[in-house]
Amino acid sequence: MTLSTLSTASDKLYEGVIGLEVHAELMTASKMFCACPVVDSTAAEPNTAVCPVCLGLPGALPVLNRRAVEFGLRVGLALNCTIPAFNQFARKSYFYPDLPKGYQISQYAYPLASNGWLEIDLPGGATRRVGIRRAHLEEDTGKLTHVDDHSLVDLNRAGVPLLEIVTEADLRTAEEAEAYARKLRAILQYLGVNSGDMSKGVLRIEPNISVRPAGSSELRTRTEVKNLNSIRSLARATAYEIERQIAVYEAGGEVQQATLGWDEARQVTVVQRVKESADDYRYFPEPDLPVVEIDAAWVERERAALPELPDAKRERFMRDLGLSRYDAALLVADRAVADYYEAALSAGGDPKQVANYLTGDVFRQMNLEGRERDDIGAIKLAPQALAGLVRLVQDGVIHHGGAKKLLVTLYEQGGDPAALVEAQGLAQVRDEDMLGATVDQVLAENPAEVERYLAGEEKLIRFLMGAAMRALRGQGDPAAIQRLLAERLAGRQDES
């Protein structure tokens, strides 16, 4: 029996218990505890953005990056967290080649923010409030590249500011985990503290997953999944791991607590190591950093710096632009999409029509290309061109069918929609004499259908309409053709 078959048979007996740990690199100019620049670790020459502090050399002392604290506070406030006045860093001890000091400076007992929540939208219009246990600051590790039987260490990333955001185990399905991840990524992008690019590792999302009898409050052994380079991978890995654990219990076995990796090629989880506990890390207060005191005035300054966040933008789109909640939610889910949409409106596009083409035809083309929605800024169809296409439809220059074809051309090649309509002869035929002659020709060529229409089969007007549009190669003005057909047929009805 396959996992999928077993899950289908057993999904009413079990439910997932899922919490997410998110590591977000903060977009500061310098590292967490030194003046080294933050560079793109996928592009920069290895080990060029380093100094004695981030190399862990003896005698080098850390100095806290205030900008990283400010960014962390903004995230905490956006997630409805409590900001305690007392903050303290701690040493988290573990030994790995990409951690030069042999410990990581993090926060443990006294995090930057705690006890928050984030509301996510679920299918069918339902919502779920996901608890945020904590959000704490720490430094990133270096990067290992495995080559044959050895590994290369790049410490450019070592010491980059990280914000770790930990949920309560409030999620039940892979779909809920995906919804939370997309919402949180959007908030980080709107705040301008993280690009959201999982493919480069600047945002890392790791689910902790267990399953239990549906409806129970039992907490069973959990696993943690790493190596997820997209939100789609997060959803697939979570769904697979839920099915795998159900299969283990159904077979009478026990789930082993472990850290798992996601094999993207095989779409399966694989064991990386047995999971450590907090005691293994031997946390203790960081002796080289002072306590951080955050007063109410500092919190209010950061609150005042918050931009319009996704939920507020969604409500504004609904209230001011007349969009449905569904369309507005799609448009604000990625900051890049929201920015694209508002750029199209600034170029004179009608709000509802731009939303329809964007969430329908543009998203469809992006899906066919395998492009994530937050990469919309890289497509060839500029927002100004989409606005121009919408105006051509509204002005009657082209009809919706022609607009859909034109949009594909603009998506693939770019360009000015009005110029393409002119160059390719796509404009609607609106000349009354030409349309009337075409309608007369269609009626003459389809006498049987005309007689049946006159006998009461009024649905045949759609057939005659289609014949006229084909005769005009799809470029006739549909409203004018329908009017002329109705007039001609009514005249024949009177004659009979």
N, C-alpha and C positions, 0 to 999 in steps of 0.2 A: 504493500500500500504506500502511495506517495505521500509526502508531507501535505501537499495541497488537498488531496482526498481526505486525509485524516483530519485536517483542520476543518474542512466543510462538515464532517460528521460530528466534530467535537466542539465547534466554536460556541455552541450554546451552553457547554459545560464549563468553559474556562473564559477568563478575561485577562487581558494584559494589565500589568502594573508597570508604568513607564515613567521614569524621570529623566530629564536631560541635563547634561553638563555642557555648557557652551564656553569655549575659550575664544575671546575676541581680542585680537591685537589692536591697540589703540593708536590712532593716526597722529601721534605726536612727532615733533621734529627730531627729538633725541630719545635715547633709551631711558629705561625706568630709573636707573641709579647712577648713570654717568652721562657724559656729554657726547658720546658717540652718536652719529646720525642713524636714524632708522632707514634702512635701504631695502629694496626689493630683493629678497634672498634668492629669488629664482633667476635674477638677471645680473646682480653685482658680482664682481670677482670675489671668490671665497676669502674669508678672513682678512678683509680690508677695512671693515667698519668695527674695529675692536680696540680695546685699551686695557690697561692693567686691571680695571674694575671688572669688566665683563669677561676677561680672561681668567679671573679668579686668582690673580697673582698675590703672593703673601704681602700683607701690609696695605693693600689697596682698600679704601673705605667707600661705601656707597653714599650717595646723596639723593634724596627723594625728588622725583620729577613732579612739580606742583601741577603742571598741565595734565598729567595723567590722573591725578586726584580729581581735578575739575571735571574731566571727561567721565570718570567713574561716578561722580556725584550726579551728573546729568542723566546717566543711564539709570541709576538707582531711583531718581525722582520720576523718570518716565515710566518706570515699572512699579510705581506706587509703593516704594519701599520706605521703611523707617531709616533715618540717617542718625546713627548714634554719635554723641559728642566725642567718645573715646574710641580711637582706632589704634591698633598695634600690629606691627609686622612680626612674622615668626619664621624660623628656619625649618624647612621641610627636608629632611635628610634622605637622600637616596643616591646611589652610585651608578652612573651611566656615562658613556663617553661624551655625550653632548651636553653634559652638565659639569663645567670645568671646576666649580668650587666644591663639588661633592654634596652640595645642598642647594635648594632653591629658596629664595626669599619670597614668601607668600604671606597670606593672612589666615589665621585659623580661628582662635577663640573670639577675636574682635574684628569682624569684617567691616568693610566700608558701608554696606547697606544690607538690610535684611527684612524679612516678613512683608514682602510685596505680593503683587499679583498682576497677571496679564490675562485679558479676556480674548478668547479666540472664537471665530465663527465656525460652525459645523454645518454639514449638509442639512438641508431642510429648514434653514433659518434659525436653528438652535445655537446657543452659545455655551461656552464652558469657561469658568474662571480657574486659571492655573496658578497655584501658589508659587511664589519665588522665595525659596528658603534663604538665599544669600547671594550677594555679589561682592567679590573681593578682588583686590589687586595683587598681582604677582609679576614675576619676570618670566619671559619665555626662555626655552632652552635653545641650544644650537640645533643644527640639522645634520643628520647622518645620510650619506649616500652609500649604498651597499654595492660593491663591485667585486664579482666573483667571490673569493674567499677572504676579502678584507673590506673595511669600511672607511670612508673619507668623512672627516669632521669639518663642518663650516660653522664658525661661531659668529657670523654676522648677525644672526637672529638672537643670539644669547643676550639676555637683558632687555629685549624689546618689551614695552609695557603690555601686560595682558589683563583683561578683566574676565574673571570666571564667574559665570551666572549659573546657579544651580536651582532647579525647580524642585517642588515637592513631587511625590510619585502620584500625580493627579491625572496622568494621561492613560488612556485605556487601549487605544488602537494606533496603528501606523499612520492612519489618516489624521488623527489628532496631533501626533508628534510632528507631522509635516506642517499642519496648520500653525502650530506654535512656532516652529522654526522659521517659517516664512514671516510671521508677524514680528518676531524678535529681530530677524535680520533687517526688516524694513525699518524698525525703530532705530537700530544702530546706524543705518544709512541716513535716515532723516536727521539724526543728531549730528551727523558728520564725524563720528568717532571711529567708524570701521567701514571698509568698502563692501563687505559682505562676500568677497571672492573666496569661496571654499576651495577652488582649484589651486590657489596659491598658498593655502594653509593659513591665511590671515583670519579666517573664521573656521573654527573646528567644533563640530557638534557631535557629542558622544552620548548615546542613549544607554541608560541602565534599565534592564528588562527582566521581568519575571512574569510568571503566570500563576493564577490561582483559581479555585472553583468560583464560578460566576456568582457575584453577590456576597461573597464572604469578605471578611476584613483581614484574612490571613496574609502575612508577608513571607513569601518563600525566597529561596536562594536566587540571587540575581546575577546576571552577566553584564559586562560593559563592552560595547562595540566601538572600535576605532577604525581609522583609515577610511573615513567617509568623505569623498571629495565633492559632493553635491547634496542638495536637499532630496533629490530623487533617490539617491543612494541611501540616504537616511531612512526614507520611507520603505524602500525595498528590504534593507537589512533588518529593520524592526519587524516587518511582516514575516520575514523568513525566520527570525529568531523566536518569535512567538510560536510559530508552527513547529519549530524544532523542539522547543521545550514541552509543548503539548505532547509531541510524539514520545519524548523521553518518559513523561509521566504515564502516558497510556500504555507504554511497554513495561511499566513497573519499576523504572529506574529513578535516579535522583539527578537533578541538575547540579553541576559543579560550579562554584563561584570562580569566575575566571575573566580575564581580559581577552576579548576576541578581536580578530581582524576581519574586515569585509573583503572578500575576494570578488572584485567587480567582474572579472572575466567569467567566473563560474557561478556568480550570484549566490554564494554561500558564506557562512561565517566559519572562521578557523581559529583554533586556540593559539594565543600568543604567549600568555603566561598565567600562572595562578594569581588571582587577585590579592593585592596587599590590603592590609587594614590600616587605619589611622595610626595605630600603635607602632607599626613598622616604620613609619616616617619620623618618629621621635621628635615631634613638634616641640619647640621651646621658643620663648620671646627672642627676637633678633637683637643682639646686644649692640650692634653698630648703628642702629637707627632709633631716633627718639619716638616717643608716642606722638600720634597725630591727633590734635584737638580740632574739632570742626564745630564752630559755633553757629547759632541760628542765622546770623547775618550772612555768613558764607553760604549756607544752604539756600537762602532766599536769593542771593545774587545768581547762583547757578539755576535756580528755578526760573528767574526772569530771563535767562539766556536760552531757555528751551524754545525750539522752533515749533511750527505747526506739525503735530505728529499725525500718524496715519488715521486714527479714529476721528480726530478733529477735521482733517481734510475730507474724509468720507462724508461726515455730516454736512460740511459746507457744500460739497458737490451735490448732495441730495437736496439741501435747502435752497441754494442759490441757482443751481443749474438744472434742477428738475430730474436728476438721474435716479434710477432705481437703486435700492440698497445693494443689490447684486452687482450692477455695473460699477457703482462707486467703489465697492470693496475690491473689485478686480483692478481698478485703475490706481488705487492707492497702495496695493499690496507690495509693489516695488517702487522705490523712489524714482528710479530712472523712467518708469512708465508714467508716473504722475507728472514728472517734469516734461516728458514728451507731450502728454495730453495738454498740459497748460500752455506749452509753446504753440501747439496747433490752435488753441483758442485765441492766443494773442495774435496769431496770423489771420484771424477772422473766421475761423471754422465754427459751425453751429455745434453747440455742446453735445446735444443728443446724437446728431449724425456722426460727429467725430468719434464719440464713444462707441457707437455701433460698428463703424468700420474698424476701429482700433481693436476692440475686444473680439471682433469676429474675424474679419479678413486678415488683418495684420498679424494677430496672434496665430492664426492658422498657418500663414506663411512661415512664421518663426518656428512653429512646431515641426513643419515639414523639413526645415533646415537643421533641426536639432539644436536650436539656439535658445538659451535661457532668456526669460523676459527682462531680467535686469541688464541684459546686453542690448537693449533696444536702441541705445544711442549709437550703435555701430552699424545699423542697417542703412541701406542706400535711400530708402524712402524717408525723406526729411519731414518733420512735422509741418513745415510750411507747405510742402507739396500735398500732404494729406488734407490740409485745410483747403488748398486750391481745388483738389478733386471734389471735395464736398460742395464747394461753391458752384462748380460746373454742373453737378447734379441738381442743385437747388435752382439754378438759372435755366434749367432745361436744355443745356447744351448737350449733355449726355444723359442716358437713363441709368438706372441702377445696374442693369446687366452689363452695360458698357463700362461702367465705373469699376466693377469687379475685375474685368479683364485689364483695364488700365492700371488698377492698383498692383496687379501682379507684375506688369511691366515696370512700373515705378519701383517696386520692391527689388526687382532683379537688376535694374539698370540705373535707377535714379532719374533725375531730370525734372523738367517743368511740365505739369499735366496739361496746361493749355497748349503749349507748343507741341506736345505729343498728339493731342487730339487733332490739331491742324495738320501735322505732318502725316498722320496715319489715316486721315479722313474718317475719324470716329464720331464726328458731330452728328446729333440727331437730325433726321430729315423732318422739317417742320413746314415745308412748303405745302399749302393746302391743295394746290392743283395736282402736285405729284402724289400726295397721299390719297386724294380722291380717286385719281386714275388707278392707283394700286388697289384700292378697295373695290372699285368696279371690276377690275380684272379678276380678283379673288372670287367675287360673287358669280361672275360669269363662268369661271372654271370649276365651281363647286355647286351646280344646280340642285343636286340631291340634298345636300346639307342645308341649302337655303330653304328648300321646300319643307324639310323636317323642322327647321327653326320656325317657319311661318305656321306650321301645324301645332306648335306648342313646345317643341324641344329647345327651350331657351338656352340650355347649357352649351349648345353648339356654337354660340357666339365666341366661346373660347377657342374652338377649332378654327373658326374663320379669322379670329384675331391672330392666332399663331401663324396661319398661312400668310397673312399680310406682313407680319414681322419678318418671316423668312424671306419673302419677296424683296424686302428692303434691307436684307442682310443684318437684321437686328438693330437697325439704326433709325427706325421710324419712331415718331413721338407716340408712345402707347396711348396717352390720354386722347390725343387728336384722332388716332386710328379708331379707338373704341367709340368716340363720338360720331365719326363719319359712318362707321358700320351701323350704329344704332339708327342714325338718320335714314340711311339707304334702306335698311330692312323695314323701318316703320313706314316708309313711303310705299314699299311693295305690299305691306300689310293693308294699307289703305286702299291700294288699287284692287286687291282681291276682295 
